[in-house]
Amino acid sequence: MKIEEKYLMWLNHPQMDDDLKEELQNMNEQQKKDAFYIDAQFGTAGIRNILGAGTNRLNVYTIRKATKGVAEVLKQKGGNLSVAIAYDNRYKSAEFAMQTAKILASYNIRVYLYDSLRTTPQLSFTVRYLHCTAGIMITASHNTKEYNGYKIYDENGCQLVPIKVAPIIKAIADIEEDFVEEAVLNEQQQKLITYISADVDKIYLDEVLTVQLNPDLSKDNFKIVYTSQHGTSYKPISTLFAKVGYDTVYVKEQCYPDPAFTNTIIPNPEDPRAYVLALEYARKNDADVVLTTDPDGDRLGLAVKQGNEYILMTGNQTGAVLIDYVLSMHKEKGTLPKNAVLFNTIVTSDLGEAIAHDYGVDVEKTLTGFKYIGDKIEMHNQKKDKKFIFGYEESYGYLIKDFVRDKDANQSCLLIAECANYYKKKGLTLYDVLQKLYQKYGTYAESQKSIEFAGADGSIKMQNLLAKLRKEQPQNIAGCAVVKYQDFGTQKCYENGNVEDIVGFDKSDVLKYFLADGSWIAVRPSGTEPKCKFYYCIKGKDAKDVQTKQQLYYKAVTELI
């Protein structure tokens, strides 16, 4: 069906929501194209899209259609089916959660529904704790207020990997109507929707408390500033910190749920603008660290007091410090498993891997998306061959214990606070610890640059860019030889004139260039936003060396594309 035909069908539908109808009436030709050129797509973290009218937008109709596809696939499993549902602070989240619950109940699937906002890791835990068949989280994570999303979890509390999501994508595509009506439930089906008890929150938080490695460490002379960026983590974090006894100052303007994100510039811990107000609090209160979580509580950002300044630490840097702390404490206490394994992604810094290997810990890489890490955890648990010790990715996501199968900012906040407190009592900041790691393993500078490709035209331009890079493989970048090249789309690795298959990974539109100096550069279209990401992991002798290289590589890649 052509875009204009789809548009008119939506515009003239007798049951069209009034707000959506008004939006449709005011659309120009480009807006029509962007809203209808494709159906909302599954990316690295389920469906995530702009709220609004159209098949390529998040609204009650696309949510119901997606849920109907989920229900069709679940019914094929048979048996006693159940789904846990949670949601964050965003516009329409509570409504989408209830619409999802009703559709599932109309298929006679039991639903466990939270009656107020919860973090994403709590949803993952709940699926496991209640032995559900699946889970659904309504969230757009760290995206701006215009977005919402729909994450699907399997029975292990892990986001669906491609082989599991493929039947759902097909089932949704097979649904001919765009306008799935609101489910009308009979008396028996109404009873299938159960609100989740607050007891589950306590059980989850008690598990989070077990991530502490030095729980008896004095909390004296240590202060935290924390913000939840108007999202879901204020309640669990404030409960945890009060229980443990941390002196915490909360950024009150940002610690209440607000879908408009009124008092934050951007709710993404990867962006320095997310810290502006929290740093004001830190300076006034002479805090040792600033901690911020994203709206759905799976990502953690960190700023460290260094002298009279506060330094923002990247996801890679925080991950490296946490890895060294976790492994050193386990080694000191004699609790480090001989078969320990750490997971990270193909766009995560090599520093964490170097640290892990130094402790004799295996490292396994996955594609981008914590679902792959969760899937690896379950695979090794089934095999009983390796013991999970830590998982992380460069985008500020960490997991310490696997009672959750997604990145967990509640676990991470508690452990990074302990880590900072531990080192402060030794006269060190976390930035000092990072410098010591650089001295031991080499200096690294990791960064990410992005190019926006919004709308229907943008998608074509991004595809053309990747095609160009595949066709014109560089032999060197800024004068440094490319010694190995990986294409995860074709699943081929080129090195020393040889071509080998890349095994153990799903196909993914990612290119990675390994340089002779130990650095690498990766190119990857985002699975959650209309942009192409360029990842840089630069290795050098010292800070000056990596900064010089960074600028050279930035310039060379810009010229290349």
C-alpha positions as CSV (number, residue, x, y, z in Angstrom):
1,M,0.0,0.0,0.0
2,K,1.3,3.4,-0.9
3,I,2.1,6.0,1.7
4,E,-0.8,8.3,0.8
5,E,-3.2,5.4,0.9
6,K,-2.0,4.4,4.4
7,Y,-2.3,8.0,5.5
8,L,-5.9,8.4,4.3
9,M,-6.9,5.1,5.8
10,W,-5.6,6.3,9.2
11,L,-7.1,9.8,8.8
12,N,-10.5,8.5,7.9
13,H,-10.7,5.6,10.3
14,P,-14.0,6.0,12.3
15,Q,-12.3,5.0,15.6
16,M,-9.2,7.1,15.2
17,D,-8.1,8.7,18.5
18,D,-8.9,12.4,18.5
19,D,-5.3,13.5,19.3
20,L,-3.9,11.3,16.6
21,K,-6.5,12.5,14.1
22,E,-5.5,16.1,14.8
23,E,-1.9,15.3,14.3
24,L,-2.7,13.5,11.0
25,Q,-4.6,16.5,9.8
26,N,-1.7,18.8,10.4
27,M,1.0,16.6,8.6
28,N,3.0,17.9,5.7
29,E,4.2,15.6,2.9
30,Q,7.5,14.9,4.6
31,Q,5.9,14.1,7.9
32,K,3.5,11.7,6.2
33,K,6.4,9.9,4.5
34,D,8.3,9.6,7.8
35,A,5.2,8.3,9.7
36,F,4.1,5.8,7.1
37,Y,7.0,4.7,4.9
38,I,7.6,1.6,7.1
39,D,6.1,-0.2,10.1
40,A,7.7,0.4,13.5
41,Q,10.8,-1.9,13.5
42,F,12.5,-4.1,16.1
43,G,16.1,-2.9,16.9
44,T,18.7,-3.7,19.4
45,A,16.3,-3.1,22.3
46,G,12.8,-4.0,21.0
47,I,10.7,-1.4,19.3
48,R,11.6,2.2,20.1
49,N,10.1,5.1,18.2
50,I,8.7,8.6,18.3
51,L,5.2,8.9,19.9
52,G,2.5,9.9,17.4
53,A,0.3,8.9,14.5
54,G,1.4,6.4,11.8
55,T,2.6,2.9,11.3
56,N,6.2,4.1,12.0
57,R,5.3,5.6,15.3
58,L,4.4,4.4,18.8
59,N,0.7,4.7,19.6
60,V,-2.1,2.5,21.0
61,Y,-2.6,0.9,17.6
62,T,1.0,-0.1,17.0
63,I,1.3,-1.2,20.6
64,R,-1.8,-3.4,20.4
65,K,-0.7,-4.9,17.0
66,A,2.8,-5.7,18.5
67,T,1.1,-7.3,21.5
68,K,-1.2,-9.4,19.3
69,G,1.9,-10.7,17.5
70,V,3.5,-11.6,20.9
71,A,0.3,-13.3,22.0
72,E,0.1,-15.4,18.8
73,V,3.6,-16.7,19.3
74,L,3.1,-17.4,23.0
75,K,0.0,-19.4,22.3
76,Q,2.0,-21.7,20.1
77,K,4.0,-22.7,23.2
78,G,0.9,-24.0,25.0
79,G,0.7,-24.7,28.7
80,N,0.2,-22.2,31.5
81,L,1.3,-18.9,29.9
82,S,2.1,-15.8,31.9
83,V,3.6,-12.4,31.1
84,A,5.0,-9.7,33.5
85,I,4.6,-6.1,32.5
86,A,6.3,-2.9,33.8
87,Y,6.6,0.6,32.6
88,D,8.6,3.8,33.1
89,N,7.7,7.5,33.5
90,R,7.2,8.4,29.8
91,Y,4.1,9.7,28.1
92,K,1.6,7.0,27.4
93,S,3.6,4.3,29.3
94,A,0.9,3.4,31.8
95,E,-1.8,3.4,29.0
96,F,0.4,1.2,26.8
97,A,1.0,-1.2,29.7
98,M,-2.7,-1.6,30.3
99,Q,-3.5,-2.0,26.6
100,T,-0.8,-4.6,26.4
101,A,-2.2,-6.4,29.5
102,K,-5.8,-6.5,28.0
103,I,-4.7,-7.9,24.6
104,L,-2.8,-10.7,26.4
105,A,-5.7,-11.5,28.7
106,S,-8.0,-11.6,25.7
107,Y,-5.8,-14.6,24.6
108,N,-6.3,-16.1,28.0
109,I,-2.7,-15.4,29.0
110,R,-2.2,-14.6,32.7
111,V,-0.7,-11.1,33.2
112,Y,1.3,-9.8,36.2
113,L,1.2,-6.0,36.0
114,Y,3.0,-3.4,38.1
115,D,0.6,-0.7,39.2
116,S,3.2,2.1,39.1
117,L,6.5,2.7,37.4
118,R,9.4,0.3,37.9
119,T,13.0,0.0,36.5
120,T,13.8,-2.3,33.6
121,P,16.1,-4.6,35.7
122,Q,13.1,-5.1,38.1
123,L,11.0,-6.3,35.2
124,S,13.8,-8.8,34.2
125,F,14.0,-10.0,37.8
126,T,10.2,-10.3,38.1
127,V,10.0,-12.5,35.0
128,R,12.4,-14.9,36.6
129,Y,11.0,-14.7,40.1
130,L,7.4,-15.3,39.1
131,H,8.5,-18.0,36.5
132,C,6.7,-16.1,33.7
133,T,6.8,-17.2,30.1
134,A,7.7,-13.7,29.0
135,G,8.0,-10.1,30.0
136,I,7.3,-6.7,28.5
137,M,8.8,-3.4,29.5
138,I,7.3,-0.1,28.2
139,T,10.2,2.3,28.0
140,A,12.4,4.2,25.6
141,S,15.4,4.0,28.0
142,H,17.6,7.1,27.7
143,N,15.9,8.6,24.6
144,T,14.3,12.1,24.7
145,K,10.7,12.8,25.7
146,E,9.4,12.4,22.2
147,Y,10.0,8.6,22.3
148,N,8.6,5.5,23.9
149,G,9.3,1.8,23.4
150,Y,8.4,-1.8,23.9
151,K,10.9,-4.4,25.1
152,I,10.2,-8.1,25.1
153,Y,11.8,-10.6,27.5
154,D,12.0,-14.4,27.4
155,E,11.4,-16.7,30.3
156,N,14.9,-16.1,31.6
157,G,14.3,-12.4,31.9
158,C,16.5,-11.7,28.9
159,Q,15.6,-9.5,26.0
160,L,14.9,-11.5,22.9
161,V,17.8,-12.3,20.6
162,P,17.1,-12.4,16.8
163,I,16.2,-16.1,16.6
164,K,13.5,-15.6,19.3
165,V,12.2,-12.3,18.0
166,A,11.9,-13.4,14.4
167,P,8.6,-15.4,14.9
168,I,7.1,-12.3,16.6
169,I,8.2,-10.0,13.8
170,K,6.5,-12.4,11.3
171,A,3.4,-12.7,13.5
172,I,3.0,-8.9,13.6
173,A,3.6,-8.7,9.8
174,D,0.8,-11.3,9.3
175,I,-1.7,-9.1,11.1
176,E,-3.5,-7.4,8.2
177,E,-5.3,-4.7,10.1
178,D,-3.4,-1.7,11.5
179,F,-6.3,-0.9,13.9
180,V,-6.3,-3.6,16.5
181,E,-9.2,-2.6,18.7
182,E,-9.0,-2.4,22.5
183,A,-9.6,-5.8,24.0
184,V,-13.0,-6.3,25.7
185,L,-12.5,-8.8,28.4
186,N,-15.1,-11.2,29.9
187,E,-15.3,-11.7,33.6
188,Q,-12.9,-14.6,33.6
189,Q,-10.3,-12.8,31.5
190,Q,-10.5,-9.8,33.7
191,K,-9.3,-12.0,36.6
192,L,-6.3,-13.0,34.6
193,I,-4.7,-9.5,35.2
194,T,-3.1,-9.4,38.6
195,Y,-1.2,-6.5,40.1
196,I,2.3,-7.4,41.4
197,S,2.7,-7.3,45.1
198,A,5.2,-4.8,46.7
199,D,6.8,-7.9,48.3
200,V,8.6,-8.5,45.0
201,D,10.3,-5.1,45.3
202,K,11.7,-6.1,48.6
203,I,12.9,-9.5,47.4
204,Y,14.6,-7.8,44.5
205,L,16.3,-5.1,46.6
206,D,17.5,-7.8,49.1
207,E,19.2,-9.5,46.1
208,V,20.7,-6.2,45.0
209,L,22.2,-5.8,48.5
210,T,24.2,-9.0,47.9
211,V,26.4,-7.4,45.3
212,Q,28.3,-5.7,48.0
213,L,31.8,-7.0,48.5
214,N,32.7,-5.0,51.6
215,P,29.3,-4.4,53.2
216,D,30.9,-3.6,56.6
217,L,33.1,-0.8,55.3
218,S,32.5,2.5,57.2
219,K,30.4,5.0,55.4
220,D,31.9,7.9,57.3
221,N,33.3,10.9,55.4
222,F,31.9,9.8,52.1
223,K,29.1,11.7,50.3
224,I,27.1,11.0,47.2
225,V,25.0,13.2,44.9
226,Y,22.3,11.2,43.1
227,T,19.8,11.9,40.4
228,S,17.2,9.7,38.7
229,Q,16.7,12.1,35.7
230,H,13.0,12.1,36.4
231,G,12.9,8.4,35.9
232,T,12.3,5.1,37.8
233,S,15.3,4.6,40.0
234,Y,14.8,7.1,42.7
235,K,12.7,4.8,44.9
236,P,15.0,1.7,44.7
237,I,18.2,3.7,45.0
238,S,17.1,5.8,47.9
239,T,15.8,2.7,49.6
240,L,19.2,0.9,49.1
241,F,21.3,3.9,50.1
242,A,19.3,4.4,53.3
243,K,19.5,0.7,54.1
244,V,23.3,0.7,53.7
245,G,23.8,4.1,55.4
246,Y,25.3,6.3,52.6
247,D,25.2,10.0,53.1
248,T,23.3,10.9,50.0
249,V,22.1,14.3,48.6
250,Y,19.3,13.8,46.0
251,V,18.8,16.3,43.2
252,K,15.2,17.0,44.2
253,E,14.3,18.8,41.0
254,Q,15.0,15.6,39.0
255,C,14.0,12.9,41.5
256,Y,10.2,12.8,40.7
257,P,8.7,11.1,37.7
258,D,8.1,13.5,34.8
259,P,7.5,12.5,31.2
260,A,8.5,16.0,30.0
261,F,11.9,15.7,31.8
262,T,11.4,19.3,32.8
263,N,14.5,19.8,34.9
264,T,17.1,18.0,32.9
265,I,18.6,19.0,29.6
266,I,18.8,15.4,28.5
267,P,18.2,12.2,30.5
268,N,21.1,10.2,29.0
269,P,24.1,9.5,31.3
270,E,26.3,9.3,28.1
271,D,25.7,13.0,27.5
272,P,27.6,15.5,29.7
273,R,24.5,17.8,29.7
274,A,22.8,15.2,31.9
275,Y,25.1,16.2,34.8
276,V,24.7,20.0,34.8
277,L,22.3,20.3,37.8
278,A,23.8,17.3,39.7
279,L,27.3,18.9,39.5
280,E,25.9,22.1,41.0
281,Y,24.7,20.0,43.9
282,A,28.0,18.3,44.1
283,R,30.0,21.5,44.4
284,K,27.7,22.9,47.0
285,N,27.8,19.8,49.1
286,D,31.4,18.8,48.5
287,A,30.3,15.3,47.2
288,D,32.9,12.6,46.4
289,V,30.9,11.2,43.5
290,V,27.9,12.0,41.4
291,L,25.7,9.1,40.3
292,T,22.9,9.4,37.7
293,T,20.7,6.7,36.2
294,D,18.7,6.9,33.0
295,P,14.9,6.9,33.0
296,D,14.3,3.2,33.1
297,G,17.1,2.5,35.5
298,D,19.4,0.3,33.5
299,R,22.3,2.7,32.8
300,L,24.6,4.4,35.3
301,G,26.7,7.5,34.8
302,L,29.5,8.7,37.1
303,A,31.4,11.9,37.9
304,V,34.3,11.8,40.4
305,K,35.7,14.7,42.5
306,Q,39.3,15.2,41.5
307,G,40.9,18.0,43.4
308,N,38.6,21.0,43.0
309,E,37.0,19.6,39.8
310,Y,34.6,16.9,38.8
311,I,35.6,14.5,36.1
312,L,33.0,12.6,34.1
313,M,34.0,9.0,33.6
314,T,32.9,7.1,30.5
315,G,31.1,3.8,30.4
316,N,34.3,2.1,29.4
317,Q,36.3,3.8,32.2
318,T,33.8,3.0,34.9
319,G,33.6,-0.6,33.6
320,A,37.4,-1.0,33.8
321,V,37.5,0.3,37.4
322,L,34.6,-1.9,38.5
323,I,36.2,-5.0,36.9
324,D,39.4,-4.4,38.7
325,Y,37.6,-3.9,42.0
326,V,35.3,-6.9,41.6
327,L,38.1,-9.3,40.6
328,S,40.7,-8.0,43.1
329,M,38.2,-8.3,46.0
330,H,37.2,-11.8,44.9
331,K,40.9,-12.8,44.6
332,E,41.7,-11.3,48.0
333,K,38.8,-13.2,49.6
334,G,39.5,-16.4,47.7
335,T,36.1,-16.4,46.0
336,L,37.2,-15.9,42.4
337,P,35.9,-18.9,40.5
338,K,38.5,-20.8,38.4
339,N,36.1,-20.9,35.5
340,A,35.0,-17.2,35.8
341,V,33.9,-15.5,32.6
342,L,33.3,-11.8,31.8
343,F,31.2,-10.5,28.9
344,N,31.4,-7.4,26.9
345,T,30.6,-6.3,23.4
346,I,32.5,-5.8,20.1
347,V,32.4,-2.0,20.6
348,T,33.6,-2.0,24.2
349,S,37.1,-1.0,25.1
350,D,39.9,-3.5,25.2
351,L,41.1,-2.3,28.7
352,G,38.5,-4.3,30.6
353,E,39.6,-7.4,28.7
354,A,43.2,-6.8,29.5
355,I,42.4,-6.5,33.2
356,A,40.3,-9.7,33.2
357,H,42.9,-11.7,31.5
358,D,45.5,-10.6,34.1
359,Y,43.3,-12.2,36.7
360,G,42.9,-15.3,34.7
361,V,39.3,-14.6,33.7
362,D,37.9,-15.5,30.3
363,V,36.4,-12.8,28.2
364,E,33.6,-13.4,25.6
365,K,32.5,-10.7,23.3
366,T,29.0,-10.3,21.9
367,L,27.2,-8.0,19.4
368,T,25.9,-4.7,20.8
369,G,22.8,-5.1,23.0
370,F,22.7,-6.6,26.5
371,K,20.3,-9.3,25.2
372,Y,23.4,-11.1,23.8
373,I,25.1,-11.0,27.2
374,G,22.0,-12.3,28.9
375,D,21.8,-15.1,26.4
376,K,25.4,-16.0,26.9
377,I,24.9,-16.1,30.7
378,E,22.0,-18.6,30.2
379,M,24.0,-20.7,27.8
380,H,26.9,-21.2,30.2
381,N,24.5,-21.8,33.1
382,Q,22.9,-24.6,31.1
383,K,26.3,-26.0,30.2
384,K,27.6,-25.5,33.8
385,D,31.0,-24.8,32.2
386,K,31.7,-21.2,33.1
387,K,30.7,-18.9,36.0
388,F,29.4,-15.4,35.3
389,I,31.5,-12.8,37.1
390,F,30.7,-9.5,35.3
391,G,29.0,-8.1,32.2
392,Y,29.1,-4.6,30.7
393,E,29.0,-2.5,27.6
394,E,30.4,0.8,26.7
395,S,27.0,2.5,26.8
396,Y,27.1,2.7,30.6
397,G,25.4,-0.6,31.3
398,Y,26.8,-3.1,33.9
399,L,25.6,-6.3,35.6
400,I,27.3,-7.7,38.7
401,K,25.0,-10.6,39.6
402,D,22.8,-12.6,37.2
403,F,19.6,-12.7,39.2
404,V,18.8,-10.1,36.6
405,R,19.5,-10.7,32.9
406,D,19.8,-7.1,31.7
407,K,22.0,-4.2,32.7
408,D,21.1,-3.1,36.1
409,A,21.8,0.5,37.4
410,N,20.5,-0.4,40.8
411,Q,23.2,-3.0,41.3
412,S,25.8,-0.7,39.6
413,C,25.0,2.3,41.8
414,L,25.4,0.3,45.0
415,L,28.7,-1.3,43.9
416,I,30.3,1.9,42.4
417,A,29.4,3.7,45.7
418,E,31.2,1.0,47.6
419,C,34.1,1.0,45.2
420,A,34.6,4.8,45.5
421,N,34.2,4.7,49.3
422,Y,36.8,1.8,49.5
423,Y,39.4,3.7,47.6
424,K,38.8,7.0,49.3
425,K,39.7,5.3,52.6
426,K,43.0,4.4,50.8
427,G,43.5,8.0,49.7
428,L,42.5,7.4,46.1
429,T,39.7,8.6,43.9
430,L,38.3,6.4,41.1
431,Y,40.0,8.6,38.6
432,D,43.3,7.8,40.4
433,V,42.5,4.1,40.2
434,L,41.9,4.5,36.4
435,Q,45.3,6.2,36.0
436,K,47.0,3.3,37.8
437,L,45.2,0.9,35.4
438,Y,46.5,2.9,32.4
439,Q,50.0,2.7,33.8
440,K,49.7,-1.1,34.1
441,Y,47.8,-2.0,30.9
442,G,48.4,1.0,28.6
443,T,46.5,4.3,28.1
444,Y,43.2,4.1,26.4
445,A,40.9,6.8,25.1
446,E,37.4,5.7,24.0
447,S,34.8,7.8,22.3
448,Q,31.8,7.8,20.1
449,K,30.8,10.1,17.3
450,S,27.4,10.0,15.5
451,I,25.8,11.2,12.3
452,E,22.1,11.8,12.3
453,F,20.0,10.1,9.5
454,A,16.4,11.0,10.4
455,G,13.3,9.9,8.4
456,A,12.8,7.8,5.4
457,D,15.5,9.5,3.3
458,G,17.9,9.3,6.2
459,S,17.6,5.5,6.3
460,I,18.5,5.2,2.6
461,K,21.5,7.6,3.2
462,M,22.8,5.4,6.1
463,Q,22.5,2.3,4.0
464,N,24.5,4.0,1.2
465,L,27.2,5.0,3.7
466,L,27.7,1.4,4.9
467,A,27.7,0.2,1.3
468,K,30.4,2.8,0.4
469,L,32.6,1.7,3.3
470,R,32.3,-2.0,2.3
471,K,33.2,-1.2,-1.3
472,E,36.2,1.1,-0.4
473,Q,37.9,-0.7,2.5
474,P,40.8,1.5,3.7
475,Q,44.3,0.1,3.9
476,N,45.3,2.7,6.5
477,I,43.7,5.4,8.7
478,A,45.7,8.5,9.4
479,G,48.8,6.7,8.2
480,C,48.4,3.8,10.5
481,A,47.9,0.4,8.8
482,V,44.6,-1.5,9.0
483,V,45.9,-4.9,10.1
484,K,42.5,-6.6,10.4
485,Y,39.0,-5.8,9.1
486,Q,35.8,-7.4,10.4
487,D,32.4,-7.2,8.6
488,F,29.7,-8.6,10.9
489,G,27.2,-8.1,8.1
490,T,28.9,-10.5,5.7
491,Q,30.4,-12.3,8.7
492,K,33.9,-12.2,7.2
493,C,37.3,-11.3,8.7
494,Y,40.1,-10.0,6.6
495,E,43.7,-10.3,7.9
496,N,47.1,-10.8,6.4
497,G,45.6,-11.5,3.0
498,N,43.4,-14.2,4.4
499,V,39.6,-14.3,4.6
500,E,37.9,-16.2,7.4
501,D,34.4,-16.6,8.6
502,I,33.3,-14.8,11.8
503,V,31.6,-17.5,13.9
504,G,29.5,-17.3,17.1
505,F,27.8,-14.0,16.1
506,D,24.5,-13.2,14.4
507,K,24.7,-11.1,11.3
508,S,24.8,-7.4,12.2
509,D,25.6,-4.2,10.1
510,V,28.9,-3.5,11.9
511,L,32.3,-2.8,10.4
512,K,35.4,-2.9,12.6
513,Y,38.9,-1.8,11.7
514,F,41.9,-2.9,13.8
515,L,45.0,-0.7,13.5
516,A,48.7,-1.5,13.9
517,D,49.1,0.5,17.0
518,G,46.5,-1.5,19.0
519,S,43.7,0.9,18.4
520,W,40.4,0.1,16.6
521,I,37.5,1.9,15.0
522,A,34.0,0.5,14.5
523,V,31.0,1.7,12.5
524,R,27.5,0.7,13.5
525,P,24.0,2.0,12.6
526,S,22.1,2.5,15.9
527,G,19.3,0.0,16.6
528,T,17.3,2.5,18.7
529,E,17.9,6.0,17.1
530,P,18.2,7.3,13.5
531,K,21.9,7.7,13.5
532,C,25.1,5.9,12.5
533,K,27.7,5.5,15.3
534,F,31.5,5.6,15.1
535,Y,33.3,4.0,18.0
536,Y,37.0,4.7,18.7
537,C,39.2,2.8,21.0
538,I,42.6,4.5,20.9
539,K,45.6,2.9,22.6
540,G,48.8,4.9,23.3
541,K,51.8,5.5,25.6
542,D,50.1,8.2,27.7
543,A,47.3,10.7,27.7
544,K,49.0,13.1,25.3
545,D,49.7,10.3,22.8
546,V,46.1,9.1,22.7
547,Q,44.6,12.6,22.5
548,T,46.9,13.3,19.5
549,K,45.9,10.0,17.8
550,Q,42.2,10.6,18.5
551,Q,42.2,13.9,16.6
552,L,44.1,12.4,13.7
553,Y,41.7,9.4,13.5
554,Y,38.6,11.7,13.8
555,K,39.8,13.7,10.9
556,A,40.7,10.7,8.8
557,V,37.4,9.0,9.3
558,T,35.5,12.2,8.5
559,E,37.4,12.4,5.2
560,L,36.8,8.7,4.5
561,I,33.0,9.0,4.8
